[in-house]
Amino acid sequence: GVILMSEMTQDVEKKTFRSLIKRYFPVDLLIKLDQISTAHDIDNNTKTPEIVALLNEYNVPFTPLGNGTNRYGILIDGYAVKIALDRMGKIDNKREFKYTKVLYPDVIKVYECLETGLVATFEYITIFSLDDFYDNQTRMREILKGISQNFLVGDIGISTNNYVNWGTRNDGSIAI
């Protein structure tokens, strides 16, 4: 099933929740994506064209964002959607869904995630340019210092190797 972040809270007022995953990813598509994700005889770069072909076959209206190490990112309706390419990608989606509750606004918001971690929907932000990276190092250090007091920080740092893991929201705030 789909876990919506909003379902985790006990709101008194009635709200309507819309799942982007339920809207654009029918069960048949999810099964096929999972088969690609769990294939051990294919490297992740080879999996991406297969995923793109499936998304097109099912008429998913997406814009490619690109590959990460373990996930393929697409843009749908102004939201980033990350599709796991392997077991670690599924773990990343589930972990980020869990951590967003306590680390937001220092990290991007994860709105929903399949229980398996195969697909998750994220807040979309503009990734840093190299200039943004140099201009925001003081704030980046503040964010990392705060997070590292309670969490281990993995591939996020202040380095030209991973600066695209940082970005800017429309309001100008930055986030991992």
VOBA-33238 format. One record per residue (C-alpha): chain; residue in one letter; x, y negated, z negated. Coordinates in steps of 0.25 Angstrom, whole numbers. Layout:
N
+-----+------+-------+-------+-------+
: mol : type :    px :    py :    pz :
+-----+------+-------+-------+-------+
:   A :    A :     X :     Y :     Z :
...
+-----+------+-------+-------+-------+
This chain:
176
+-----+------+-------+-------+-------+
: mol : type :    px :    py :    pz :
+-----+------+-------+-------+-------+
:   A :    G :     0 :     0 :     0 :
:   A :    V :     3 :   -15 :     1 :
:   A :    I :     7 :   -22 :   -12 :
:   A :    L :     4 :   -36 :   -12 :
:   A :    M :    11 :   -45 :   -21 :
:   A :    S :    -2 :   -53 :   -25 :
:   A :    E :    -8 :   -40 :   -30 :
:   A :    M :     2 :   -39 :   -41 :
:   A :    T :    -4 :   -51 :   -48 :
:   A :    Q :   -17 :   -52 :   -55 :
:   A :    D :   -23 :   -65 :   -49 :
:   A :    V :   -37 :   -69 :   -54 :
:   A :    E :   -41 :   -76 :   -41 :
:   A :    K :   -45 :   -67 :   -29 :
:   A :    K :   -34 :   -68 :   -18 :
:   A :    T :   -34 :   -61 :    -4 :
:   A :    F :   -22 :   -54 :    -1 :
:   A :    R :   -18 :   -50 :    13 :
:   A :    S :    -7 :   -40 :    16 :
:   A :    L :     2 :   -43 :    28 :
:   A :    I :     6 :   -28 :    28 :
:   A :    K :    -8 :   -23 :    28 :
:   A :    R :   -12 :   -33 :    39 :
:   A :    Y :     0 :   -29 :    49 :
:   A :    F :     5 :   -16 :    45 :
:   A :    P :    -5 :    -4 :    47 :
:   A :    V :    -2 :     9 :    40 :
:   A :    D :     3 :    15 :    53 :
:   A :    L :    13 :     4 :    55 :
:   A :    L :    18 :     6 :    41 :
:   A :    I :    20 :    21 :    42 :
:   A :    K :    28 :    19 :    55 :
:   A :    L :    36 :     7 :    49 :
:   A :    D :    39 :    17 :    37 :
:   A :    Q :    44 :    28 :    46 :
:   A :    I :    54 :    18 :    52 :
:   A :    S :    58 :    13 :    38 :
:   A :    T :    60 :    27 :    33 :
:   A :    A :    68 :    32 :    45 :
:   A :    H :    82 :    35 :    41 :
:   A :    D :    88 :    38 :    55 :
:   A :    I :    86 :    24 :    60 :
:   A :    D :    94 :    12 :    55 :
:   A :    N :    86 :    -1 :    51 :
:   A :    N :    90 :    -9 :    63 :
:   A :    T :    84 :     2 :    72 :
:   A :    K :    71 :     2 :    64 :
:   A :    T :    68 :   -12 :    66 :
:   A :    P :    64 :   -11 :    81 :
:   A :    E :    55 :     1 :    77 :
:   A :    I :    48 :    -8 :    67 :
:   A :    V :    46 :   -19 :    77 :
:   A :    A :    40 :   -10 :    87 :
:   A :    L :    30 :    -5 :    77 :
:   A :    L :    26 :   -19 :    72 :
:   A :    N :    24 :   -22 :    87 :
:   A :    E :    16 :    -9 :    89 :
:   A :    Y :     7 :   -13 :    77 :
:   A :    N :     6 :   -28 :    82 :
:   A :    V :    12 :   -33 :    69 :
:   A :    P :    14 :   -48 :    72 :
:   A :    F :    28 :   -50 :    67 :
:   A :    T :    40 :   -58 :    69 :
:   A :    P :    53 :   -51 :    67 :
:   A :    L :    62 :   -57 :    55 :
:   A :    G :    73 :   -46 :    56 :
:   A :    N :    80 :   -35 :    49 :
:   A :    G :    85 :   -35 :    35 :
:   A :    T :    93 :   -23 :    30 :
:   A :    N :    81 :   -15 :    27 :
:   A :    R :    69 :   -22 :    32 :
:   A :    Y :    64 :   -28 :    44 :
:   A :    G :    57 :   -42 :    43 :
:   A :    I :    46 :   -47 :    51 :
:   A :    L :    37 :   -60 :    50 :
:   A :    I :    22 :   -58 :    50 :
:   A :    D :    12 :   -70 :    47 :
:   A :    G :    23 :   -78 :    40 :
:   A :    Y :    27 :   -67 :    31 :
:   A :    A :    40 :   -58 :    31 :
:   A :    V :    37 :   -43 :    32 :
:   A :    K :    49 :   -34 :    29 :
:   A :    I :    48 :   -20 :    34 :
:   A :    A :    57 :   -10 :    27 :
:   A :    L :    67 :    -3 :    37 :
:   A :    D :    71 :     8 :    26 :
:   A :    R :    70 :    12 :    12 :
:   A :    M :    78 :     0 :     7 :
:   A :    G :    69 :   -10 :    14 :
:   A :    K :    57 :    -4 :     7 :
:   A :    I :    64 :    -6 :    -6 :
:   A :    D :    67 :   -20 :    -2 :
:   A :    N :    53 :   -23 :     1 :
:   A :    K :    48 :   -17 :   -12 :
:   A :    R :    59 :   -24 :   -21 :
:   A :    E :    56 :   -38 :   -15 :
:   A :    F :    41 :   -36 :   -17 :
:   A :    K :    44 :   -33 :   -31 :
:   A :    Y :    54 :   -44 :   -33 :
:   A :    T :    46 :   -55 :   -27 :
:   A :    K :    37 :   -55 :   -38 :
:   A :    V :    48 :   -60 :   -48 :
:   A :    L :    58 :   -67 :   -39 :
:   A :    Y :    49 :   -75 :   -30 :
:   A :    P :    51 :   -87 :   -26 :
:   A :    D :    66 :   -84 :   -26 :
:   A :    V :    63 :   -72 :   -16 :
:   A :    I :    53 :   -71 :    -5 :
:   A :    K :    39 :   -67 :    -9 :
:   A :    V :    35 :   -52 :    -5 :
:   A :    Y :    20 :   -52 :    -3 :
:   A :    E :    18 :   -37 :    -1 :
:   A :    C :    25 :   -24 :     1 :
:   A :    L :    21 :   -10 :     4 :
:   A :    E :    23 :    -1 :    -7 :
:   A :    T :    33 :     7 :     1 :
:   A :    G :    41 :    -6 :     4 :
:   A :    L :    40 :    -4 :    19 :
:   A :    V :    34 :   -18 :    22 :
:   A :    A :    33 :   -31 :    14 :
:   A :    T :    28 :   -45 :    16 :
:   A :    F :    37 :   -57 :    12 :
:   A :    E :    37 :   -72 :    11 :
:   A :    Y :    44 :   -77 :    24 :
:   A :    I :    55 :   -87 :    22 :
:   A :    T :    65 :   -93 :    31 :
:   A :    I :    78 :   -86 :    30 :
:   A :    F :    90 :   -95 :    26 :
:   A :    S :    99 :  -100 :    37 :
:   A :    L :   114 :  -101 :    34 :
:   A :    D :   112 :  -116 :    30 :
:   A :    D :   100 :  -112 :    21 :
:   A :    F :   109 :  -102 :    14 :
:   A :    Y :   120 :  -113 :    12 :
:   A :    D :   110 :  -123 :     7 :
:   A :    N :   103 :  -115 :    -3 :
:   A :    Q :   114 :  -108 :   -10 :
:   A :    T :   112 :  -114 :   -24 :
:   A :    R :    97 :  -110 :   -24 :
:   A :    M :   101 :   -96 :   -19 :
:   A :    R :   110 :   -95 :   -31 :
:   A :    E :    99 :   -99 :   -40 :
:   A :    I :    89 :   -89 :   -35 :
:   A :    L :    99 :   -78 :   -35 :
:   A :    K :   104 :   -81 :   -49 :
:   A :    G :    89 :   -81 :   -54 :
:   A :    I :    86 :   -68 :   -47 :
:   A :    S :    99 :   -61 :   -51 :
:   A :    Q :    96 :   -63 :   -66 :
:   A :    N :    85 :   -52 :   -65 :
:   A :    F :    88 :   -45 :   -51 :
:   A :    L :   100 :   -39 :   -44 :
:   A :    V :   102 :   -47 :   -31 :
:   A :    G :   104 :   -38 :   -19 :
:   A :    D :   107 :   -43 :    -5 :
:   A :    I :   103 :   -58 :    -8 :
:   A :    G :   115 :   -67 :   -11 :
:   A :    I :   121 :   -80 :    -6 :
:   A :    S :   129 :   -75 :     6 :
:   A :    T :   129 :   -78 :    21 :
:   A :    N :   127 :   -63 :    22 :
:   A :    N :   113 :   -63 :    16 :
:   A :    Y :   108 :   -78 :    16 :
:   A :    V :    96 :   -74 :    25 :
:   A :    N :    90 :   -67 :    13 :
:   A :    W :    86 :   -81 :     8 :
:   A :    G :    76 :   -90 :    14 :
:   A :    T :    68 :  -103 :    13 :
:   A :    R :    53 :  -104 :    11 :
:   A :    N :    45 :  -115 :    17 :
:   A :    D :    45 :  -123 :     5 :
:   A :    G :    60 :  -123 :     5 :
:   A :    S :    63 :  -113 :    -6 :
:   A :    I :    72 :  -102 :    -4 :
:   A :    A :    71 :   -87 :    -7 :
:   A :    I :    77 :   -74 :    -6 :
+-----+------+-------+-------+-------+
